Amino acid sequence: MQHISGAIKNFLKKTGLEKAIAQQGALELWPSVVGQSVAKNTSAESVERGILVVRTTTPAWRQELLFQKKEIIKAINKELKNNIVKDIRFI
């Protein structure tokens, strides 16, 4: 007999929900990865096909975050312990 956690993992994998749940984790991690100041001026809105969409309050914030994009992607993926986020689109 299989343990319930193993059965759930198998179900999530077979249905393709495993990746969606991992992507949701990127949204939840956004404030802790970027810090309070950035989090107050941005909101992580969605992740689809590895692209995290983040809304910024001003074009200046968008520009600043473009310079930090690689480091942010690396930090999010490190926290997720998986290469989930491939790119960030700032809007």
N, C-alpha and C positions, 0 to 999 in steps of 0.2 A: 504494500500500500504506500502511495506517495504522500509525502508531507504536503499540507495545504499551500505553503509558500512555493514549493516546486510546481504544483499544479497551476497556481496563478501565473507564475513566470512563463510556463509553457503556453498557457492560454494567451497571454499578452503577446508572446512572440508569434504564435500562429495567426493571430488576428491582425498583426501589424500595429497594435496599440503600444507596444514597448517603446518604439521610437517617439511616438507622440507624447508619451509620459515623460521621456527624457527631455524632449524639447520644452515641455511645460516647465521643467526644472530650471531651464535657462531664464525664463521669465521671472521666476521666483527668486533667483539668485542675483538678478540685475542690481538691486539696491546695495546689497552687501559687497558685490564685486567692485562697483564704481564709486561707492562712498556716498555719504549723506548729501554733500553739496551738489554732485552731479545728479543724484537720484531726485532731488527737489526740482531740477530743471529738465527732467526727461521722464519718459515712461516707456518701458518695454511693452510692446503691444502684441506681437505675435512672432512665431517661428514657423517657417514653412520651408521644407526642403533644405534645411540647414542655414537659412537666412533669417537672422534676427532683425525685426523691424522695430526701431526705436524712434519715438516722437520727441523732438526737442522744443523747448520754449522759444528759442531764438536762433537765427542763422549763425550767430557767434558761437553758441553752444555746439551746433552741428559741425561747424568748422573745427573747433577745438577737439571734438571727439573723433573726427576723421583722422587726426594725427595720432590718436591713441588706439585706433581700431585693432591693430594686431595684438597689442598687449591685452586689451579687453577680451578678445576672442580666446587668447591663450589662458587667461585667468578663469573665464567661465568654463572652458573645457577641462581645466585642471580640477575645478570644484566638482564638475559632473563626472569626473573620472572616465571621460569618453569624448571622442571628437565629434560632438553634436553640432556645434555652431561653426559654420564654414565662412560666413561673412556677416557683416552688420550693415543694414541700410538705414541711414539716419534721414528722417523726414521732418 
